[in-house]
């Protein structure tokens, strides 16, 4: 049984320009779906492979770390094509990870896009490690997720607790709004 005020940190990236080398990402610390406890931020390389390390480092150094139970991400890509290794993030932080997406990814297209990078084999390995894409439906709205360090039953329980105002979990929705606001203005839709 997951507590209603389960402590979650949800990460999303700010918008960026093509010429930018580093991108700000935001971590919103939440109690379930009802109360924001804090905010973290760090910068990652656009199209790089440092997101896993930078997110883990921010979490481990945070005063919130001891209270956190789950890491949520807006998918496995940030700052263009900077891939988060879900299993590695789970291993480093000892926290379960749930990567949520509104739309089911087109894996064929995703793999094809990966091949534009010199290190595409490493990137494909990260994508493969992310595992199966699961579906969660509430109030006839579906989202898709991948997970590491947590079983499907607990994942769905956490999503059920946090998906209250939209199809997106509230911690992720707020992280998205903050990231959008820091990029200029949030446009809604979260």
N, C-alpha and C positions, 0 to 999 in steps of 0.2 A: 504494500500500500504506500503510494507516494503522498507525502504531505502536500496540502493545498498551497502552502507557502514555500515550496521547494526553491532553493536558491539556484538561480540560473544566470549565466553570463552569455549574452547574445551579441555576436559580432557582425558588422556590416561595413562596407567600404564607402568612402566619400566619392563623389564624381571626380573625374580628373581629365586633364587635357592630354592630347596625344603626345605632346612634347615633354610631359612630366616624367621624372625618373622615379619618384617615390610618391606613394599615395597614403593618405591618412585613413586609418580604420578605427572604428569605434566599438567599444564593448560596453553594453548596458547591463548592469547588475540588477537583477529583479528577484522579488519574492513572489513566486508563482506568476500570476497575471495581474496582480493588483498594486504592487508597490515597487518603485525604483529605489534601490539602495545606493547606487554609485555609478560612476562612469570611468572607463579606462580608454586610453588611446595609444596608438603606436603607428609607425610608418613602415610600409613594406614596399618592396621594389615592384614597379609596374612590370607585369609579365615575368616576374622573377620566380624564385622557388624558396623564398624566406618566410612565407606567411605562417607556416606551422611553427617554426622556431620563434618568430616574433610574438605570436599570440600566446604560446606557451610561456615565454619569458615574462610577458606582461601579467599573465595570470599568477604565476608563481611568486612574483614580487609584490603582488597586490595584498593589501590588508584584508581583502575579502576572500582570499584563497581558502582559508580554513572552513569557511561557511558554504562554499560553492558545492553543488551536487551535479550540475550538468553544464556543458558548453553547447551552445546553439550557434549554427552558422547559416548564412543565407546561401547555401550551396557549397560546393567544394572549390569554387574559383572566386578570387578577389582581385582587385586591381588589374583588370584585364584577364590575364591567364596565369595568375599566381595561384598554384594549386595547393590546397591544404590536405595533408596526409592525415586522414581521420584517425587511423590506427596509431600513428606516431604521436599525434596530439594527445590521444588517450593514454598512451604509454608514458609520455613525459609528465603529464599533469596528474595522472591517476584519476581523471574525471571522464565520465561517459560523454560522448560527442554525438550530437544529432545535427545533420546538415539538411535544411529544409528548402524546398523549391516550390514555387507556385505551379510551374509547368513541368511536365515530364520531359527530361532531357532527351534530345535526339542523339543517342550515343554514337551512331554512325558518323554524323556530322561533327560531333565533338572529337572523335578519334582522328578524323580527317584534318581538323583544325590544328590538333596537337602536332601534326607532322611538319608544320611550318617552323618549328623550333629545332635547333641543333640537338638539344637534349630530349627529343621527343620520346625516346624509349623510357627514360626515367619518368617522364610525365605520364605516359601510358600505364606504367607500373603503378603510379599513385592512383590513377583513375580506376584501375582494376582492383586495387586494394580497398577502395571505398565500398566495394561490394554491391549487392543487390539494391535496387531502388524499390522502396516500399510505398504504399499508398495509405493515406489517412483521410477519412471522410467524416465531416461533422456538419450537420445542418445542410446536407446535400452539396457541400463544397469540399473538393478534394485538394490535397497538397501531396507532395512527394518528398520522401526523405531517405537518407542513408544514415547508418549508425555505426558506432564503434564502442565497445565496452559496455553495452547495454542491450538487453533483449527486446524483442518486438513488443511484448506485453507492457513493459515499463515505458518504452518509447511512446506508445499510444496513450498510456495513462498521462504522461507529461504533456503530450500534445493536447489531450482532452482538457487538462487543467488550464493550459495557456492560450488556447485558441478561443477567445471570448468576444472580440470585437470585429474580427475579420477571419479569413481563412488562415492568415499568418499567425503564429504564436505571438502574444503580446510583447514579450521581451525583444523579439526580432523586429516586430513592427516599430517599436519605439527606437531601437538602434538605427533602423532604416530612416525614420523621420529625422533623427538627430544628424545622421550622416548627410542626408539630403539638405538639411538646413545649413550645415557648415559648408556645403558646396554652393550655396546661393539661396535657394528656397525649396522647401519640400513641395511636391506637386500633388500630394494626396495619393490615393490608390494603395496605401499601405494597409 
